[in-house]
Protein backbone atom coordinates (compact mmCIF):
# COMPACT_ATOMS: atom_id res chain seq x y z
CA UNK A 1 0.00 0.00 0.00
CA UNK A 2 1.09 3.57 -0.43
CA UNK A 3 1.39 5.70 2.69
CA UNK A 4 -0.94 8.67 2.79
CA UNK A 5 0.90 11.99 2.69
CA UNK A 6 -1.59 13.37 5.22
CA UNK A 7 0.21 15.79 7.55
CA UNK A 8 0.52 14.96 11.24
CA UNK A 9 1.73 16.87 14.29
CA UNK A 10 3.54 15.74 17.43
CA UNK A 11 3.50 18.07 20.44
CA UNK A 12 5.25 17.43 23.77
CA UNK A 13 4.14 18.72 27.16
CA UNK A 14 7.00 21.24 27.23
CA UNK A 15 5.68 22.84 24.04
CA UNK A 16 8.15 21.28 21.61
CA UNK A 17 6.47 20.35 18.33
CA UNK A 18 7.43 18.22 15.32
CA UNK A 19 5.72 18.23 11.93
CA UNK A 20 5.57 14.98 10.01
CA UNK A 21 3.31 12.66 8.06
CA UNK A 22 0.73 10.12 9.17
CA UNK A 23 1.35 6.40 8.72
CA UNK A 24 -1.35 5.03 11.02
CA UNK A 25 -4.98 5.79 11.73
CA UNK A 26 -6.24 9.37 11.47
CA UNK A 27 -7.21 11.14 14.67
CA UNK A 28 -5.64 12.40 17.89
CA UNK A 29 -3.94 10.37 20.60
CA UNK A 30 -2.30 11.39 23.89
CA UNK A 31 0.17 9.41 25.98
CA UNK A 32 3.58 9.38 27.61
CA UNK A 33 6.26 9.74 24.92
CA UNK A 34 9.11 7.25 25.44
CA UNK A 35 11.79 5.73 23.21
CA UNK A 36 12.83 2.16 22.42
CA UNK A 37 16.37 1.49 21.16
CA UNK A 38 15.77 -2.01 19.75
CA UNK A 39 16.84 -2.70 16.18
CA UNK A 40 14.21 -5.40 15.72
CA UNK A 41 10.94 -6.65 17.17
CA UNK A 42 8.70 -3.65 16.58
CA UNK A 43 5.55 -5.79 16.45
CA UNK A 44 6.31 -7.35 19.83
CA UNK A 45 6.80 -3.82 21.20
CA UNK A 46 3.50 -2.60 19.74
CA UNK A 47 1.59 -5.46 21.36
CA UNK A 48 3.39 -5.60 24.74
CA UNK A 49 0.82 -4.61 27.41
CA UNK A 50 3.61 -2.91 29.38
CA UNK A 51 3.45 -0.09 26.79
CA UNK A 52 -0.17 0.69 27.56
CA UNK A 53 -0.73 4.45 27.70
CA UNK A 54 2.51 5.29 25.88
CA UNK A 55 3.53 6.73 22.53
CA UNK A 56 6.67 4.88 21.45
CA UNK A 57 9.53 6.52 19.57
CA UNK A 58 11.54 3.92 17.64
CA UNK A 59 15.18 4.99 17.39
CA UNK A 60 15.92 2.47 14.63
CA UNK A 61 15.68 4.62 11.49
CA UNK A 62 13.23 2.55 9.43
CA UNK A 63 10.19 0.54 10.49
CA UNK A 64 7.96 -1.82 8.59
CA UNK A 65 10.49 -3.80 6.52
CA UNK A 66 9.19 -7.16 7.74
CA UNK A 67 5.51 -6.23 8.03
CA UNK A 68 3.42 -7.86 10.75
CA UNK A 69 2.01 -11.34 11.37
CA UNK A 70 -0.25 -12.98 13.99
CA UNK A 71 2.50 -15.19 15.46
CA UNK A 72 4.60 -12.29 16.75
CA UNK A 73 1.88 -10.60 18.78
CA UNK A 74 2.51 -10.48 22.53
CA UNK A 75 -1.18 -9.82 23.22
CA UNK A 76 -4.36 -9.79 21.17
CA UNK A 77 -3.90 -6.26 19.79
CA UNK A 78 -1.55 -3.26 19.79
CA UNK A 79 -1.34 -1.71 23.25
CA UNK A 80 0.49 1.53 22.50
CA UNK A 81 -1.27 4.88 22.12
CA UNK A 82 0.82 5.89 19.11
CA UNK A 83 4.03 5.24 17.15
CA UNK A 84 6.82 7.60 16.05
CA UNK A 85 9.34 6.74 13.33
CA UNK A 86 11.95 8.35 11.12
CA UNK A 87 11.12 6.40 7.96
CA UNK A 88 8.47 3.83 7.08
CA UNK A 89 8.72 0.93 4.62
CA UNK A 90 5.29 0.71 2.95
CA UNK A 91 5.95 -2.62 1.20
CA UNK A 92 7.21 -5.31 3.59
CA UNK A 93 9.45 -8.09 2.33
CA UNK A 94 9.18 -11.16 4.55
CA UNK A 95 7.64 -14.58 3.97
CA UNK A 96 5.83 -14.45 7.31
CA UNK A 97 4.22 -11.06 6.73
CA UNK A 98 0.43 -10.90 6.39
CA UNK A 99 0.04 -7.10 6.20
CA UNK A 100 2.06 -3.91 6.34
CA UNK A 101 2.76 -2.02 9.56
CA UNK A 102 0.64 0.90 8.35
CA UNK A 103 -2.31 -1.37 7.56
CA UNK A 104 -1.97 -2.95 10.99
CA UNK A 105 -2.06 0.38 12.82
CA UNK A 106 -4.97 1.63 10.73
CA UNK A 107 -6.92 -1.58 11.42
CA UNK A 108 -6.48 -1.08 15.16
CA UNK A 109 -7.04 2.70 15.08
CA UNK A 110 -3.53 3.57 16.31
CA UNK A 111 -2.11 6.90 15.01
CA UNK A 112 1.50 7.11 13.90
CA UNK A 113 3.79 9.88 12.70
CA UNK A 114 6.94 9.56 10.57
CA UNK A 115 9.34 11.87 8.83
CA UNK A 116 10.53 13.61 12.00
CA UNK A 117 14.02 13.75 13.52
CA UNK A 118 13.78 10.87 16.00
CA UNK A 119 17.39 11.42 17.08
CA UNK A 120 16.55 14.96 18.21
CA UNK A 121 13.37 13.71 19.90
CA UNK A 122 15.27 10.98 21.76
CA UNK A 123 17.90 13.47 22.92
CA UNK A 124 15.08 15.72 24.15
CA UNK A 125 13.56 12.88 26.21
CA UNK A 126 16.96 11.88 27.60
CA UNK A 127 17.66 15.46 28.62
CA UNK A 128 14.25 16.55 29.93
CA UNK A 129 12.72 13.17 30.76
CA UNK A 130 9.75 11.19 29.48
CA UNK A 131 6.68 13.42 29.24
CA UNK A 132 3.18 13.41 27.84
CA UNK A 133 2.65 14.22 24.21
CA UNK A 134 0.08 13.98 21.43
CA UNK A 135 -0.02 12.92 17.79
CA UNK A 136 -2.78 14.39 15.66
CA UNK A 137 -3.90 14.53 12.06
CA UNK A 138 -6.90 16.68 13.08
CA UNK A 139 -5.29 19.43 15.16
CA UNK A 140 -2.32 20.94 13.35
CA UNK A 141 -2.05 24.04 15.53
CA UNK A 142 0.69 23.33 18.16
CA UNK A 143 -0.87 25.67 20.72
CA UNK A 144 -4.27 24.00 20.51
CA UNK A 145 -2.80 20.50 20.66
CA UNK A 146 -0.61 21.47 23.62
CA UNK A 147 -3.71 22.36 25.62
CA UNK A 148 -4.98 18.80 25.21
CA UNK A 149 -1.59 17.36 26.22
CA UNK A 150 -1.46 19.44 29.37
CA UNK A 151 -4.87 18.17 30.48
CA UNK A 152 -3.78 14.51 30.37
CA UNK A 153 -2.79 12.70 33.61
CA UNK A 154 0.84 11.91 34.40
CA UNK A 155 2.04 8.30 34.30
CA UNK A 156 3.10 8.64 37.95
CA UNK A 157 0.25 7.37 40.13
CA UNK A 158 -1.58 5.80 37.17
CA UNK A 159 -2.92 2.25 37.50
CA UNK A 160 -3.17 0.85 33.97
CA UNK A 161 -3.16 -2.81 35.02
CA UNK A 162 -6.95 -2.90 35.21
CA UNK A 163 -7.07 -2.02 31.49
CA UNK A 164 -4.90 -4.95 30.35
CA UNK A 165 -5.43 -7.78 32.84
CA UNK A 166 -7.50 -10.75 31.76
CA UNK A 167 -11.20 -10.65 32.63
CA UNK A 168 -11.46 -14.40 33.02
CA UNK A 169 -9.29 -17.19 34.39
CA UNK A 170 -7.73 -19.33 31.67
CA UNK A 171 -5.10 -22.04 31.28
CA UNK A 172 -2.11 -21.63 28.99
CA UNK A 173 -0.51 -24.74 27.49
CA UNK A 174 1.22 -23.52 24.31
CA UNK A 175 4.99 -23.94 24.56
CA UNK A 176 7.54 -22.12 22.44
CA UNK A 177 7.19 -22.89 18.73
CA UNK A 178 9.80 -25.59 17.91
CA UNK A 179 10.91 -23.52 14.93
CA UNK A 180 11.85 -20.72 17.34
CA UNK A 181 13.26 -22.91 20.12
CA UNK A 182 16.65 -21.63 21.24
CA UNK A 183 17.07 -24.19 24.03
CA UNK A 184 15.99 -27.55 22.57
CA UNK A 185 17.02 -29.44 25.71
CA UNK A 186 14.16 -27.80 27.56
CA UNK A 187 10.92 -29.77 27.51
CA UNK A 188 8.06 -30.45 29.84
CA UNK A 189 7.27 -33.77 28.13
CA UNK A 190 7.67 -36.81 30.35
CA UNK A 191 8.88 -34.92 33.40
CA UNK A 192 7.38 -33.43 36.50
CA UNK A 193 4.62 -30.91 35.97
CA UNK A 194 4.29 -27.90 38.21
CA UNK A 195 1.16 -25.82 38.59
CA UNK A 196 1.91 -22.11 38.35
CA UNK A 197 -0.67 -19.41 38.96
CA UNK A 198 0.29 -16.36 36.90
CA UNK A 199 -1.15 -13.10 38.19
CA UNK A 200 -1.80 -11.10 35.06
CA UNK A 201 -0.72 -7.48 35.39
CA UNK A 202 -0.34 -7.36 31.58
CA UNK A 203 1.48 -10.58 30.78
CA UNK A 204 3.35 -11.17 27.52
CA UNK A 205 2.53 -14.36 25.69
CA UNK A 206 6.15 -15.44 25.42
CA UNK A 207 6.47 -15.51 29.21
CA UNK A 208 3.62 -18.01 29.28
CA UNK A 209 5.25 -19.99 26.45
CA UNK A 210 8.54 -20.21 28.33
CA UNK A 211 6.81 -21.39 31.50
CA UNK A 212 4.98 -24.04 29.48
CA UNK A 213 8.22 -25.04 27.75
CA UNK A 214 9.73 -25.72 31.17
CA UNK A 215 6.93 -28.11 32.07
CA UNK A 216 4.56 -25.80 33.89
CA UNK A 217 0.78 -26.01 33.91
CA UNK A 218 -0.05 -22.31 33.84
CA UNK A 219 -3.29 -20.88 35.23
CA UNK A 220 -3.63 -17.16 34.41
CA UNK A 221 -5.81 -15.12 36.75
CA UNK A 222 -6.95 -11.48 36.80
CA UNK A 223 -4.87 -9.03 38.82
CA UNK A 224 -7.80 -8.52 41.20
CA UNK A 225 -8.05 -12.21 42.17
CA UNK A 226 -8.07 -12.61 45.98
CA UNK A 227 -5.21 -14.64 47.49
CA UNK A 228 -7.56 -17.30 48.86
CA UNK A 229 -8.87 -17.94 45.32
CA UNK A 230 -5.31 -18.26 44.02
CA UNK A 231 -4.37 -20.76 46.71
CA UNK A 232 -7.40 -22.94 45.84
CA UNK A 233 -5.46 -24.03 42.74
CA UNK A 234 -2.86 -25.51 45.11
CA UNK A 235 -0.07 -23.97 43.02
CA UNK A 236 3.53 -25.10 43.22
CA UNK A 237 4.52 -21.52 42.48
CA UNK A 238 3.22 -18.00 41.93
CA UNK A 239 4.27 -15.92 38.97
CA UNK A 240 3.94 -12.10 39.01
CA UNK A 241 3.81 -10.74 35.46
CA UNK A 242 4.96 -7.63 33.69
CA UNK A 243 2.51 -4.76 33.19
CA UNK A 244 2.04 -1.03 32.58
CA UNK A 245 1.82 2.10 34.69
CA UNK A 246 2.98 2.98 38.19
CA UNK A 247 3.56 -0.15 40.30
CA UNK A 248 2.80 1.66 43.55
CA UNK A 249 -0.74 2.30 42.24
CA UNK A 250 -1.41 -1.43 41.85
CA UNK A 251 -2.55 -1.66 45.45
CA UNK A 252 -4.68 -4.81 45.02
CA UNK A 253 -1.77 -6.69 43.53
CA UNK A 254 0.58 -5.55 46.28
CA UNK A 255 -1.81 -6.58 49.04
CA UNK A 256 -2.50 -9.93 47.35
CA UNK A 257 1.22 -10.60 47.07
CA UNK A 258 1.74 -9.76 50.75
CA UNK A 259 -0.84 -12.39 51.68
CA UNK A 260 0.60 -14.97 49.27
CA UNK A 261 4.05 -14.55 50.79
CA UNK A 262 2.66 -15.98 54.03
CA UNK A 263 2.07 -19.30 52.22
CA UNK A 264 5.83 -19.75 51.58
CA UNK A 265 5.06 -20.67 47.97
CA UNK A 266 7.89 -20.01 45.49
CA UNK A 267 7.38 -16.64 43.77
CA UNK A 268 8.98 -15.36 40.55
CA UNK A 269 8.38 -11.83 39.28
CA UNK A 270 9.27 -10.10 36.03
CA UNK A 271 9.27 -6.32 35.45
CA UNK A 272 6.04 -5.02 37.06
CA UNK A 273 5.98 -8.30 39.00
CA UNK A 274 9.49 -7.53 40.27
CA UNK A 275 8.34 -4.13 41.46
CA UNK A 276 5.15 -5.50 43.04
CA UNK A 277 7.19 -8.12 44.91
CA UNK A 278 9.56 -5.42 46.12
CA UNK A 279 6.67 -3.26 47.30
CA UNK A 280 5.08 -6.24 49.05
CA UNK A 281 8.38 -6.78 50.87
CA UNK A 282 8.36 -3.20 52.13
CA UNK A 283 10.45 -1.42 49.50
CA UNK A 284 9.63 1.79 47.62
CA UNK A 285 9.60 2.51 43.90
CA UNK A 286 10.36 5.69 41.97
CA UNK A 287 9.93 6.97 38.42
CA UNK A 288 13.01 6.92 36.23
CA UNK A 289 13.86 9.99 34.19
CA UNK A 290 13.38 8.28 30.82
CA UNK A 291 13.27 4.57 31.65
CA UNK A 292 14.95 1.55 30.09
CA UNK A 293 13.44 0.33 26.83
CA UNK A 294 15.53 -1.72 24.45
CA UNK A 295 17.27 -5.03 23.79
CA UNK A 296 20.85 -4.45 24.91
CA UNK A 297 20.69 -3.37 28.55
CA UNK A 298 23.56 -4.88 30.58
CA UNK A 299 22.57 -6.29 33.97
CA UNK A 300 24.62 -8.17 36.49
CA UNK A 301 26.64 -8.24 39.67
CA UNK A 302 30.03 -9.57 40.76
CA UNK A 303 31.49 -9.76 37.24
CA UNK A 304 28.53 -11.76 35.89
CA UNK A 305 26.82 -9.83 33.08
CA UNK A 306 23.69 -10.57 31.04
CA UNK A 307 22.57 -8.56 28.01
CA UNK A 308 18.88 -8.08 28.58
CA UNK A 309 15.63 -6.87 27.07
CA UNK A 310 14.05 -4.18 29.23
CA UNK A 311 10.89 -2.10 29.20
CA UNK A 312 10.09 -0.09 32.31
CA UNK A 313 9.78 3.46 33.56
CA UNK A 314 9.89 2.77 37.31
CA UNK A 315 12.46 1.09 39.56
CA UNK A 316 12.88 -0.15 43.12
CA UNK A 317 14.70 2.16 45.50
CA UNK A 318 17.74 0.13 46.64
CA UNK A 319 17.98 2.02 49.92
CA UNK A 320 14.43 0.96 50.85
CA UNK A 321 15.09 -2.80 50.72
CA UNK A 322 14.87 -4.61 54.04
CA UNK A 323 17.95 -6.59 55.26
CA UNK A 324 16.27 -9.92 54.42
CA UNK A 325 16.29 -9.02 50.72
CA UNK A 326 19.46 -8.90 48.64
CA UNK A 327 20.15 -7.40 45.22
CA UNK A 328 21.14 -10.00 42.62
CA UNK A 329 21.42 -7.75 39.56
CA UNK A 330 22.01 -4.09 38.82
CA UNK A 331 21.38 -2.27 35.58
CA UNK A 332 24.99 -1.55 34.67
CA UNK A 333 24.13 1.67 32.84
CA UNK A 334 22.70 3.52 35.84
CA UNK A 335 23.15 1.05 38.77
CA UNK A 336 19.41 0.75 39.47
CA UNK A 337 18.04 -2.49 40.93
CA UNK A 338 17.55 -5.12 38.21
CA UNK A 339 17.08 -8.23 40.33
CA UNK A 340 16.45 -9.32 43.92
CA UNK A 341 15.88 -12.38 46.07
CA UNK A 342 14.87 -13.12 49.63
CA UNK A 343 17.61 -14.62 51.78
CA UNK A 344 15.42 -17.25 53.43
CA UNK A 345 12.17 -17.50 51.43
CA UNK A 346 11.83 -18.89 47.86
CA UNK A 347 11.25 -15.48 46.29
CA UNK A 348 13.14 -13.83 43.45
CA UNK A 349 12.49 -11.38 40.65
CA UNK A 350 14.12 -9.42 37.83
CA UNK A 351 13.41 -6.03 36.34
CA UNK A 352 14.22 -7.21 32.83
CA UNK A 353 12.61 -9.72 30.44
CA UNK A 354 14.25 -13.17 30.39
CA UNK A 355 11.63 -14.39 27.90
CA UNK A 356 13.02 -11.95 25.29
CA UNK A 357 10.59 -11.58 22.36
CA UNK A 358 12.31 -9.52 21.23
CA UNK A 359 15.77 -9.63 22.69
CA UNK A 360 18.68 -11.83 23.79
CA UNK A 361 18.28 -15.16 25.55
CA UNK A 362 21.02 -14.74 28.17
CA UNK A 363 18.56 -14.86 31.06
CA UNK A 364 16.33 -17.76 30.02
CA UNK A 365 17.91 -19.82 32.80
CA UNK A 366 15.70 -17.93 35.28
CA UNK A 367 12.73 -20.05 34.21
CA UNK A 368 14.72 -23.18 35.06
CA UNK A 369 15.62 -21.58 38.39
CA UNK A 370 11.93 -21.07 39.11
CA UNK A 371 11.18 -24.70 38.25
CA UNK A 372 14.05 -25.88 40.46
CA UNK A 373 12.77 -23.73 43.31
CA UNK A 374 9.33 -25.36 42.96
CA UNK A 375 10.97 -28.81 42.78
CA UNK A 376 12.90 -28.14 45.97
CA UNK A 377 9.75 -26.91 47.72
CA UNK A 378 7.86 -30.03 46.65
CA UNK A 379 10.63 -32.31 47.96
CA UNK A 380 10.71 -30.43 51.25
CA UNK A 381 7.06 -31.37 51.82
CA UNK A 382 7.73 -35.08 51.47
C-alpha positions in Angstrom: 0.0 0.0 0.0 1.1 3.6 -0.4 1.4 5.7 2.7 -0.9 8.7 2.8 0.9 12.0 2.7 -1.6 13.4 5.2 0.2 15.8 7.6 0.5 15.0 11.2 1.7 16.9 14.3 3.5 15.7 17.4 3.5 18.1 20.4 5.3 17.4 23.8 4.1 18.7 27.2 7.0 21.2 27.2 5.7 22.8 24.0 8.2 21.3 21.6 6.5 20.4 18.3 7.4 18.2 15.3 5.7 18.2 11.9 5.6 15.0 10.0 3.3 12.7 8.1 0.7 10.1 9.2 1.3 6.4 8.7 -1.3 5.0 11.0 -5.0 5.8 11.7 -6.2 9.4 11.5 -7.2 11.1 14.7 -5.6 12.4 17.9 -3.9 10.4 20.6 -2.3 11.4 23.9 0.2 9.4 26.0 3.6 9.4 27.6 6.3 9.7 24.9 9.1 7.2 25.4 11.8 5.7 23.2 12.8 2.2 22.4 16.4 1.5 21.2 15.8 -2.0 19.7 16.8 -2.7 16.2 14.2 -5.4 15.7 10.9 -6.6 17.2 8.7 -3.6 16.6 5.6 -5.8 16.4 6.3 -7.3 19.8 6.8 -3.8 21.2 3.5 -2.6 19.7 1.6 -5.5 21.4 3.4 -5.6 24.7 0.8 -4.6 27.4 3.6 -2.9 29.4 3.5 -0.1 26.8 -0.2 0.7 27.6 -0.7 4.4 27.7 2.5 5.3 25.9 3.5 6.7 22.5 6.7 4.9 21.5 9.5 6.5 19.6 11.5 3.9 17.6 15.2 5.0 17.4 15.9 2.5 14.6 15.7 4.6 11.5 13.2 2.5 9.4 10.2 0.5 10.5 8.0 -1.8 8.6 10.5 -3.8 6.5 9.2 -7.2 7.7 5.5 -6.2 8.0 3.4 -7.9 10.7 2.0 -11.3 11.4 -0.3 -13.0 14.0 2.5 -15.2 15.5 4.6 -12.3 16.8 1.9 -10.6 18.8 2.5 -10.5 22.5 -1.2 -9.8 23.2 -4.4 -9.8 21.2 -3.9 -6.3 19.8 -1.5 -3.3 19.8 -1.3 -1.7 23.2 0.5 1.5 22.5 -1.3 4.9 22.1 0.8 5.9 19.1 4.0 5.2 17.2 6.8 7.6 16.1 9.3 6.7 13.3 12.0 8.3 11.1 11.1 6.4 8.0 8.5 3.8 7.1 8.7 0.9 4.6 5.3 0.7 2.9 5.9 -2.6 1.2 7.2 -5.3 3.6 9.4 -8.1 2.3 9.2 -11.2 4.5 7.6 -14.6 4.0 5.8 -14.4 7.3 4.2 -11.1 6.7 0.4 -10.9 6.4 0.0 -7.1 6.2 2.1 -3.9 6.3 2.8 -2.0 9.6 0.6 0.9 8.3 -2.3 -1.4 7.6 -2.0 -3.0 11.0 -2.1 0.4 12.8 -5.0 1.6 10.7 -6.9 -1.6 11.4 -6.5 -1.1 15.2 -7.0 2.7 15.1 -3.5 3.6 16.3 -2.1 6.9 15.0 1.5 7.1 13.9 3.8 9.9 12.7 6.9 9.6 10.6 9.3 11.9 8.8 10.5 13.6 12.0 14.0 13.7 13.5 13.8 10.9 16.0 17.4 11.4 17.1 16.6 15.0 18.2 13.4 13.7 19.9 15.3 11.0 21.8 17.9 13.5 22.9 15.1 15.7 24.1 13.6 12.9 26.2 17.0 11.9 27.6 17.7 15.5 28.6 14.3 16.5 29.9 12.7 13.2 30.8 9.8 11.2 29.5 6.7 13.4 29.2 3.2 13.4 27.8 2.6 14.2 24.2 0.1 14.0 21.4 0.0 12.9 17.8 -2.8 14.4 15.7 -3.9 14.5 12.1 -6.9 16.7 13.1 -5.3 19.4 15.2 -2.3 20.9 13.4 -2.0 24.0 15.5 0.7 23.3 18.2 -0.9 25.7 20.7 -4.3 24.0 20.5 -2.8 20.5 20.7 -0.6 21.5 23.6 -3.7 22.4 25.6 -5.0 18.8 25.2 -1.6 17.4 26.2 -1.5 19.4 29.4 -4.9 18.2 30.5 -3.8 14.5 30.4 -2.8 12.7 33.6 0.8 11.9 34.4 2.0 8.3 34.3 3.1 8.6 37.9 0.2 7.4 40.1 -1.6 5.8 37.2 -2.9 2.2 37.5 -3.2 0.8 34.0 -3.2 -2.8 35.0 -7.0 -2.9 35.2 -7.1 -2.0 31.5 -4.9 -4.9 30.3 -5.4 -7.8 32.8 -7.5 -10.7 31.8 -11.2 -10.6 32.6 -11.5 -14.4 33.0 -9.3 -17.2 34.4 -7.7 -19.3 31.7 -5.1 -22.0 31.3 -2.1 -21.6 29.0 -0.5 -24.7 27.5 1.2 -23.5 24.3 5.0 -23.9 24.6 7.5 -22.1 22.4 7.2 -22.9 18.7 9.8 -25.6 17.9 10.9 -23.5 14.9 11.8 -20.7 17.3 13.3 -22.9 20.1 16.6 -21.6 21.2 17.1 -24.2 24.0 16.0 -27.5 22.6 17.0 -29.4 25.7 14.2 -27.8 27.6 10.9 -29.8 27.5 8.1 -30.4 29.8 7.3 -33.8 28.1 7.7 -36.8 30.3 8.9 -34.9 33.4 7.4 -33.4 36.5 4.6 -30.9 36.0 4.3 -27.9 38.2 1.2 -25.8 38.6 1.9 -22.1 38.3 -0.7 -19.4 39.0 0.3 -16.4 36.9 -1.2 -13.1 38.2 -1.8 -11.1 35.1 -0.7 -7.5 35.4 -0.3 -7.4 31.6 1.5 -10.6 30.8 3.4 -11.2 27.5 2.5 -14.4 25.7 6.2 -15.4 25.4 6.5 -15.5 29.2 3.6 -18.0 29.3 5.2 -20.0 26.5 8.5 -20.2 28.3 6.8 -21.4 31.5 5.0 -24.0 29.5 8.2 -25.0 27.7 9.7 -25.7 31.2 6.9 -28.1 32.1 4.6 -25.8 33.9 0.8 -26.0 33.9 -0.1 -22.3 33.8 -3.3 -20.9 35.2 -3.6 -17.2 34.4 -5.8 -15.1 36.8 -7.0 -11.5 36.8 -4.9 -9.0 38.8 -7.8 -8.5 41.2 -8.0 -12.2 42.2 -8.1 -12.6 46.0 -5.2 -14.6 47.5 -7.6 -17.3 48.9 -8.9 -17.9 45.3 -5.3 -18.3 44.0 -4.4 -20.8 46.7 -7.4 -22.9 45.8 -5.5 -24.0 42.7 -2.9 -25.5 45.1 -0.1 -24.0 43.0 3.5 -25.1 43.2 4.5 -21.5 42.5 3.2 -18.0 41.9 4.3 -15.9 39.0 3.9 -12.1 39.0 3.8 -10.7 35.5 5.0 -7.6 33.7 2.5 -4.8 33.2 2.0 -1.0 32.6 1.8 2.1 34.7 3.0 3.0 38.2 3.6 -0.1 40.3 2.8 1.7 43.5 -0.7 2.3 42.2 -1.4 -1.4 41.9 -2.6 -1.7 45.5 -4.7 -4.8 45.0 -1.8 -6.7 43.5 0.6 -5.6 46.3 -1.8 -6.6 49.0 -2.5 -9.9 47.4 1.2 -10.6 47.1 1.7 -9.8 50.7 -0.8 -12.4 51.7 0.6 -15.0 49.3 4.1 -14.5 50.8 2.7 -16.0 54.0 2.1 -19.3 52.2 5.8 -19.7 51.6 5.1 -20.7 48.0 7.9 -20.0 45.5 7.4 -16.6 43.8 9.0 -15.4 40.6 8.4 -11.8 39.3 9.3 -10.1 36.0 9.3 -6.3 35.4 6.0 -5.0 37.1 6.0 -8.3 39.0 9.5 -7.5 40.3 8.3 -4.1 41.5 5.1 -5.5 43.0 7.2 -8.1 44.9 9.6 -5.4 46.1 6.7 -3.3 47.3 5.1 -6.2 49.1 8.4 -6.8 50.9 8.4 -3.2 52.1 10.5 -1.4 49.5 9.6 1.8 47.6 9.6 2.5 43.9 10.4 5.7 42.0 9.9 7.0 38.4 13.0 6.9 36.2 13.9 10.0 34.2 13.4 8.3 30.8 13.3 4.6 31.7 14.9 1.6 30.1 13.4 0.3 26.8 15.5 -1.7 24.4 17.3 -5.0 23.8 20.8 -4.5 24.9 20.7 -3.4 28.5 23.6 -4.9 30.6 22.6 -6.3 34.0 24.6 -8.2 36.5 26.6 -8.2 39.7 30.0 -9.6 40.8 31.5 -9.8 37.2 28.5 -11.8 35.9 26.8 -9.8 33.1 23.7 -10.6 31.0 22.6 -8.6 28.0 18.9 -8.1 28.6 15.6 -6.9 27.1 14.1 -4.2 29.2 10.9 -2.1 29.2 10.1 -0.1 32.3 9.8 3.5 33.6 9.9 2.8 37.3 12.5 1.1 39.6 12.9 -0.2 43.1 14.7 2.2 45.5 17.7 0.1 46.6 18.0 2.0 49.9 14.4 1.0 50.9 15.1 -2.8 50.7 14.9 -4.6 54.0 17.9 -6.6 55.3 16.3 -9.9 54.4 16.3 -9.0 50.7 19.5 -8.9 48.6 20.2 -7.4 45.2 21.1 -10.0 42.6 21.4 -7.8 39.6 22.0 -4.1 38.8 21.4 -2.3 35.6 25.0 -1.5 34.7 24.1 1.7 32.8 22.7 3.5 35.8 23.1 1.1 38.8 19.4 0.8 39.5 18.0 -2.5 40.9 17.5 -5.1 38.2 17.1 -8.2 40.3 16.5 -9.3 43.9 15.9 -12.4 46.1 14.9 -13.1 49.6 17.6 -14.6 51.8 15.4 -17.3 53.4 12.2 -17.5 51.4 11.8 -18.9 47.9 11.2 -15.5 46.3 13.1 -13.8 43.5 12.5 -11.4 40.6 14.1 -9.4 37.8 13.4 -6.0 36.3 14.2 -7.2 32.8 12.6 -9.7 30.4 14.3 -13.2 30.4 11.6 -14.4 27.9 13.0 -11.9 25.3 10.6 -11.6 22.4 12.3 -9.5 21.2 15.8 -9.6 22.7 18.7 -11.8 23.8 18.3 -15.2 25.5 21.0 -14.7 28.2 18.6 -14.9 31.1 16.3 -17.8 30.0 17.9 -19.8 32.8 15.7 -17.9 35.3 12.7 -20.1 34.2 14.7 -23.2 35.1 15.6 -21.6 38.4 11.9 -21.1 39.1 11.2 -24.7 38.3 14.1 -25.9 40.5 12.8 -23.7 43.3 9.3 -25.4 43.0 11.0 -28.8 42.8 12.9 -28.1 46.0 9.8 -26.9 47.7 7.9 -30.0 46.7 10.6 -32.3 48.0 10.7 -30.4 51.2 7.1 -31.4 51.8 7.7 -35.1 51.5 
